[in-house]
């Protein structure tokens, strides 16, 4: 069972437009609350790189 936690930076109290995170032994999982079946699995190193790119104002390609 995966336990999801809503980001404290998510807006609104109705649960919409939220980023959620969960952790397994080897990965960090990210998803949007409005599309919970689309999950982005990342290694801790991959998550750190993603966050650095976003903080630097870089775009993320799909």
Biopython code that builds the backbone (N, CA, C, O; Angstrom):
import numpy as np
from Bio.PDB.StructureBuilder import StructureBuilder

atoms = [
    (1, "UNK", "N", (0.836, -1.183, 0.000)),
    (1, "UNK", "CA", (0.000, 0.000, 0.000)),
    (1, "UNK", "C", (0.885, 1.252, 0.000)),
    (1, "UNK", "O", (1.832, 1.366, 0.779)),
    (2, "UNK", "N", (0.555, 2.173, -0.882)),
    (2, "UNK", "CA", (1.303, 3.421, -0.972)),
    (2, "UNK", "C", (0.568, 4.495, -0.173)),
    (2, "UNK", "O", (-0.631, 4.707, -0.353)),
    (3, "UNK", "N", (1.295, 5.160, 0.701)),
    (3, "UNK", "CA", (0.725, 6.243, 1.490)),
    (3, "UNK", "C", (1.154, 7.571, 0.871)),
    (3, "UNK", "O", (2.338, 7.909, 0.865)),
    (4, "UNK", "N", (0.187, 8.314, 0.355)),
    (4, "UNK", "CA", (0.457, 9.590, -0.306)),
    (4, "UNK", "C", (0.310, 10.731, 0.679)),
    (4, "UNK", "O", (-0.564, 10.705, 1.545)),
    (5, "UNK", "N", (1.165, 11.732, 0.548)),
    (5, "UNK", "CA", (1.116, 12.931, 1.387)),
    (5, "UNK", "C", (1.018, 14.143, 0.477)),
    (5, "UNK", "O", (1.763, 14.267, -0.496)),
    (6, "UNK", "N", (0.099, 15.028, 0.800)),
    (6, "UNK", "CA", (-0.094, 16.244, 0.009)),
    (6, "UNK", "C", (0.986, 17.265, 0.364)),
    (6, "UNK", "O", (1.339, 17.432, 1.532)),
    (7, "UNK", "N", (1.494, 17.931, -0.638)),
    (7, "UNK", "CA", (2.501, 18.961, -0.429)),
    (7, "UNK", "C", (1.929, 20.113, 0.388)),
    (7, "UNK", "O", (0.772, 20.494, 0.206)),
    (8, "UNK", "N", (2.727, 20.658, 1.273)),
    (8, "UNK", "CA", (2.285, 21.816, 2.057)),
    (8, "UNK", "C", (2.217, 23.067, 1.191)),
    (8, "UNK", "O", (1.633, 24.068, 1.604)),
    (9, "UNK", "N", (2.804, 23.027, -0.004)),
    (9, "UNK", "CA", (2.771, 24.164, -0.918)),
    (9, "UNK", "C", (1.574, 24.122, -1.857)),
    (9, "UNK", "O", (1.373, 25.051, -2.640)),
    (10, "UNK", "N", (0.772, 23.057, -1.794)),
    (10, "UNK", "CA", (-0.398, 22.956, -2.656)),
    (10, "UNK", "C", (-1.451, 23.962, -2.236)),
    (10, "UNK", "O", (-1.644, 24.225, -1.049)),
    (11, "UNK", "N", (-2.127, 24.518, -3.225)),
    (11, "UNK", "CA", (-3.131, 25.546, -2.928)),
    (11, "UNK", "C", (-4.511, 24.933, -2.786)),
    (11, "UNK", "O", (-4.806, 23.881, -3.353)),
    (12, "UNK", "N", (-5.333, 25.601, -2.032)),
    (12, "UNK", "CA", (-6.729, 25.193, -1.892)),
    (12, "UNK", "C", (-6.925, 24.095, -0.876)),
    (12, "UNK", "O", (-6.065, 23.231, -0.703)),
    (13, "UNK", "N", (-8.036, 24.128, -0.219)),
    (13, "UNK", "CA", (-8.332, 23.119, 0.788)),
    (13, "UNK", "C", (-9.247, 22.030, 0.255)),
    (13, "UNK", "O", (-9.529, 21.059, 0.957)),
    (14, "UNK", "N", (-9.722, 22.181, -0.998)),
    (14, "UNK", "CA", (-10.640, 21.200, -1.555)),
    (14, "UNK", "C", (-9.929, 19.982, -2.138)),
    (14, "UNK", "O", (-10.590, 19.049, -2.595)),
    (15, "UNK", "N", (-8.609, 19.970, -2.130)),
    (15, "UNK", "CA", (-7.864, 18.832, -2.637)),
    (15, "UNK", "C", (-7.518, 18.922, -4.110)),
    (15, "UNK", "O", (-6.821, 18.047, -4.623)),
    (16, "UNK", "N", (-7.980, 19.946, -4.804)),
    (16, "UNK", "CA", (-7.666, 20.108, -6.224)),
    (16, "UNK", "C", (-6.321, 20.808, -6.382)),
    (16, "UNK", "O", (-5.895, 21.549, -5.496)),
    (17, "UNK", "N", (-5.664, 20.577, -7.493)),
    (17, "UNK", "CA", (-4.391, 21.228, -7.816)),
    (17, "UNK", "C", (-3.317, 20.959, -6.774)),
    (17, "UNK", "O", (-2.589, 21.868, -6.375)),
    (18, "UNK", "N", (-3.222, 19.727, -6.341)),
    (18, "UNK", "CA", (-2.244, 19.373, -5.316)),
    (18, "UNK", "C", (-1.199, 18.419, -5.869)),
    (18, "UNK", "O", (-1.500, 17.548, -6.684)),
    (19, "UNK", "N", (0.011, 18.595, -5.421)),
    (19, "UNK", "CA", (1.070, 17.644, -5.703)),
    (19, "UNK", "C", (1.161, 16.729, -4.494)),
    (19, "UNK", "O", (1.169, 17.180, -3.349)),
    (20, "UNK", "N", (1.230, 15.435, -4.775)),
    (20, "UNK", "CA", (1.327, 14.455, -3.703)),
    (20, "UNK", "C", (2.605, 13.655, -3.866)),
    (20, "UNK", "O", (3.074, 13.438, -4.983)),
    (21, "UNK", "N", (3.164, 13.220, -2.753)),
    (21, "UNK", "CA", (4.420, 12.485, -2.751)),
    (21, "UNK", "C", (4.286, 11.232, -1.889)),
    (21, "UNK", "O", (3.574, 11.221, -0.885)),
    (22, "UNK", "N", (4.972, 10.198, -2.298)),
    (22, "UNK", "CA", (5.044, 8.964, -1.512)),
    (22, "UNK", "C", (6.446, 8.406, -1.690)),
    (22, "UNK", "O", (7.132, 8.731, -2.658)),
    (23, "UNK", "N", (6.862, 7.582, -0.773)),
    (23, "UNK", "CA", (8.202, 7.003, -0.847)),
    (23, "UNK", "C", (8.121, 5.495, -0.738)),
    (23, "UNK", "O", (7.348, 4.944, 0.046)),
    (24, "UNK", "N", (8.933, 4.851, -1.537)),
    (24, "UNK", "CA", (9.144, 3.417, -1.394)),
    (24, "UNK", "C", (10.612, 3.244, -0.974)),
    (24, "UNK", "O", (11.302, 4.228, -0.708)),
    (25, "UNK", "N", (11.071, 2.026, -0.917)),
    (25, "UNK", "CA", (12.448, 1.812, -0.470)),
    (25, "UNK", "C", (13.471, 2.359, -1.451)),
    (25, "UNK", "O", (14.558, 2.767, -1.043)),
    (26, "UNK", "N", (13.139, 2.375, -2.746)),
    (26, "UNK", "CA", (14.109, 2.791, -3.752)),
    (26, "UNK", "C", (13.708, 4.038, -4.528)),
    (26, "UNK", "O", (14.543, 4.619, -5.221)),
    (27, "UNK", "N", (12.452, 4.463, -4.428)),
    (27, "UNK", "CA", (11.974, 5.561, -5.254)),
    (27, "UNK", "C", (11.153, 6.561, -4.464)),
    (27, "UNK", "O", (10.622, 6.273, -3.392)),
    (28, "UNK", "N", (11.075, 7.746, -5.040)),
    (28, "UNK", "CA", (10.153, 8.773, -4.582)),
    (28, "UNK", "C", (9.097, 8.882, -5.676)),
    (28, "UNK", "O", (9.440, 8.988, -6.854)),
    (29, "UNK", "N", (7.832, 8.858, -5.309)),
    (29, "UNK", "CA", (6.740, 8.893, -6.275)),
    (29, "UNK", "C", (6.030, 10.232, -6.197)),
    (29, "UNK", "O", (5.727, 10.712, -5.105)),
    (30, "UNK", "N", (5.763, 10.838, -7.343)),
    (30, "UNK", "CA", (5.034, 12.105, -7.412)),
    (30, "UNK", "C", (3.801, 11.921, -8.279)),
    (30, "UNK", "O", (3.815, 11.144, -9.234)),
    (31, "UNK", "N", (2.732, 12.637, -7.944)),
    (31, "UNK", "CA", (1.529, 12.651, -8.771)),
    (31, "UNK", "C", (0.744, 13.919, -8.492)),
    (31, "UNK", "O", (0.937, 14.576, -7.469)),
    (32, "UNK", "N", (-0.143, 14.253, -9.419)),
    (32, "UNK", "CA", (-1.074, 15.361, -9.223)),
    (32, "UNK", "C", (-2.393, 14.787, -8.744)),
    (32, "UNK", "O", (-2.815, 13.727, -9.209)),
    (33, "UNK", "N", (-3.046, 15.470, -7.824)),
    (33, "UNK", "CA", (-4.279, 14.937, -7.262)),
    (33, "UNK", "C", (-5.398, 14.832, -8.294)),
    (33, "UNK", "O", (-6.289, 13.994, -8.154)),
    (34, "UNK", "N", (-5.364, 15.679, -9.338)),
    (34, "UNK", "CA", (-6.425, 15.616, -10.344)),
    (34, "UNK", "C", (-6.173, 14.533, -11.389)),
    (34, "UNK", "O", (-7.031, 14.302, -12.241)),
    (35, "UNK", "N", (-5.029, 13.866, -11.349)),
    (35, "UNK", "CA", (-4.710, 12.761, -12.254)),
    (35, "UNK", "C", (-3.908, 11.708, -11.486)),
    (35, "UNK", "O", (-2.735, 11.483, -11.783)),
    (36, "UNK", "N", (-4.536, 11.062, -10.500)),
    (36, "UNK", "CA", (-3.794, 10.193, -9.583)),
    (36, "UNK", "C", (-3.248, 8.919, -10.214)),
    (36, "UNK", "O", (-2.402, 8.257, -9.613)),
    (37, "UNK", "N", (-3.709, 8.559, -11.408)),
    (37, "UNK", "CA", (-3.188, 7.347, -12.041)),
    (37, "UNK", "C", (-1.879, 7.583, -12.773)),
    (37, "UNK", "O", (-1.195, 6.626, -13.135)),
    (38, "UNK", "N", (-1.519, 8.843, -12.997)),
    (38, "UNK", "CA", (-0.244, 9.175, -13.644)),
    (38, "UNK", "C", (0.782, 9.460, -12.546)),
    (38, "UNK", "O", (0.724, 10.487, -11.869)),
    (39, "UNK", "N", (1.703, 8.541, -12.390)),
    (39, "UNK", "CA", (2.694, 8.614, -11.310)),
    (39, "UNK", "C", (4.085, 8.767, -11.908)),
    (39, "UNK", "O", (4.446, 8.065, -12.853)),
    (40, "UNK", "N", (4.848, 9.674, -11.359)),
    (40, "UNK", "CA", (6.220, 9.900, -11.793)),
    (40, "UNK", "C", (7.159, 9.286, -10.760)),
    (40, "UNK", "O", (7.306, 9.826, -9.664)),
    (41, "UNK", "N", (7.801, 8.155, -11.097)),
    (41, "UNK", "CA", (8.756, 7.548, -10.167)),
    (41, "UNK", "C", (10.144, 8.150, -10.379)),
    (41, "UNK", "O", (10.614, 8.261, -11.511)),
    (42, "UNK", "N", (10.784, 8.530, -9.296)),
    (42, "UNK", "CA", (12.117, 9.125, -9.358)),
    (42, "UNK", "C", (13.017, 8.494, -8.307)),
    (42, "UNK", "O", (12.557, 8.052, -7.255)),
    (43, "UNK", "N", (14.295, 8.462, -8.611)),
    (43, "UNK", "CA", (15.262, 8.122, -7.572)),
    (43, "UNK", "C", (15.466, 9.383, -6.737)),
    (43, "UNK", "O", (15.123, 10.473, -7.194)),
    (44, "UNK", "N", (16.004, 9.270, -5.549)),
    (44, "UNK", "CA", (16.302, 10.492, -4.777)),
    (44, "UNK", "C", (17.200, 11.460, -5.546)),
    (44, "UNK", "O", (17.016, 12.674, -5.463)),
    (45, "UNK", "N", (18.168, 10.932, -6.293)),
    (45, "UNK", "CA", (19.048, 11.782, -7.100)),
    (45, "UNK", "C", (18.262, 12.465, -8.219)),
    (45, "UNK", "O", (18.467, 13.648, -8.491)),
    (46, "UNK", "N", (17.371, 11.729, -8.861)),
    (46, "UNK", "CA", (16.535, 12.304, -9.915)),
    (46, "UNK", "C", (15.607, 13.387, -9.387)),
    (46, "UNK", "O", (15.401, 14.404, -10.049)),
    (47, "UNK", "N", (15.046, 13.176, -8.197)),
    (47, "UNK", "CA", (14.188, 14.198, -7.590)),
    (47, "UNK", "C", (14.993, 15.451, -7.278)),
    (47, "UNK", "O", (14.520, 16.563, -7.514)),
    (48, "UNK", "N", (16.194, 15.288, -6.754)),
    (48, "UNK", "CA", (17.043, 16.449, -6.451)),
    (48, "UNK", "C", (17.346, 17.237, -7.729)),
    (48, "UNK", "O", (17.316, 18.468, -7.722)),
    (49, "UNK", "N", (17.635, 16.531, -8.823)),
    (49, "UNK", "CA", (17.918, 17.201, -10.099)),
    (49, "UNK", "C", (16.686, 17.925, -10.623)),
    (49, "UNK", "O", (16.795, 19.040, -11.131)),
    (50, "UNK", "N", (15.520, 17.305, -10.505)),
    (50, "UNK", "CA", (14.271, 17.942, -10.936)),
    (50, "UNK", "C", (14.012, 19.214, -10.143)),
    (50, "UNK", "O", (13.677, 20.247, -10.722)),
    (51, "UNK", "N", (14.162, 19.152, -8.841)),
    (51, "UNK", "CA", (13.916, 20.328, -7.998)),
    (51, "UNK", "C", (14.913, 21.444, -8.291)),
    (51, "UNK", "O", (14.538, 22.616, -8.309)),
    (52, "UNK", "N", (16.174, 21.096, -8.521)),
    (52, "UNK", "CA", (17.172, 22.112, -8.866)),
    (52, "UNK", "C", (16.819, 22.795, -10.174)),
    (52, "UNK", "O", (16.939, 24.015, -10.294)),
    (53, "UNK", "N", (16.390, 22.025, -11.144)),
    (53, "UNK", "CA", (16.024, 22.604, -12.449)),
    (53, "UNK", "C", (14.809, 23.522, -12.323)),
    (53, "UNK", "O", (14.779, 24.603, -12.910)),
    (54, "UNK", "N", (13.818, 23.091, -11.562)),
    (54, "UNK", "CA", (12.624, 23.917, -11.373)),
    (54, "UNK", "C", (12.952, 25.203, -10.614)),
    (54, "UNK", "O", (12.447, 26.273, -10.955)),
    (55, "UNK", "N", (13.791, 25.100, -9.591)),
    (55, "UNK", "CA", (14.169, 26.286, -8.822)),
    (55, "UNK", "C", (14.976, 27.266, -9.653)),
    (55, "UNK", "O", (14.934, 28.472, -9.406)),
    (56, "UNK", "N", (15.708, 26.763, -10.633)),
    (56, "UNK", "CA", (16.503, 27.628, -11.498)),
    (56, "UNK", "C", (15.655, 28.226, -12.623)),
    (56, "UNK", "O", (16.162, 28.983, -13.450)),
    (57, "UNK", "N", (14.384, 27.889, -12.651)),
    (57, "UNK", "CA", (13.496, 28.434, -13.676)),
    (57, "UNK", "C", (13.535, 27.660, -14.973)),
    (57, "UNK", "O", (13.025, 28.124, -15.993)),
    (58, "UNK", "N", (14.131, 26.494, -14.943)),
    (58, "UNK", "CA", (14.202, 25.667, -16.140)),
    (58, "UNK", "C", (12.881, 25.003, -16.442)),
    (58, "UNK", "O", (12.048, 24.808, -15.556)),
    (59, "UNK", "N", (12.700, 24.662, -17.691)),
    (59, "UNK", "CA", (11.501, 23.964, -18.117)),
    (59, "UNK", "C", (11.747, 22.465, -18.053)),
    (59, "UNK", "O", (12.868, 21.994, -18.244)),
    (60, "UNK", "N", (10.696, 21.737, -17.786)),
    (60, "UNK", "CA", (10.772, 20.292, -17.749)),
    (60, "UNK", "C", (10.000, 19.767, -18.946)),
    (60, "UNK", "O", (8.830, 20.104, -19.130)),
    (61, "UNK", "N", (10.645, 18.944, -19.757)),
    (61, "UNK", "CA", (9.993, 18.375, -20.922)),
    (61, "UNK", "C", (9.305, 17.079, -20.554)),
    (61, "UNK", "O", (9.785, 16.335, -19.699)),
    (62, "UNK", "N", (8.182, 16.806, -21.198)),
    (62, "UNK", "CA", (7.462, 15.545, -20.975)),
    (62, "UNK", "C", (7.932, 14.500, -21.923)),
    (62, "UNK", "O", (7.443, 13.371, -21.889)),
]
sb = StructureBuilder()
sb.init_structure("model")
sb.init_model(0)
sb.init_chain("A")
sb.init_seg("    ")
for serial, (resi, resn, name, xyz) in enumerate(atoms, 1):
    if name == "N":
        sb.init_residue(resn, " ", resi, " ")
    sb.init_atom(name, np.array(xyz, "f"), 0.0, 1.0, " ", f" {name:<3s}", serial, name[0])
structure = sb.get_structure()
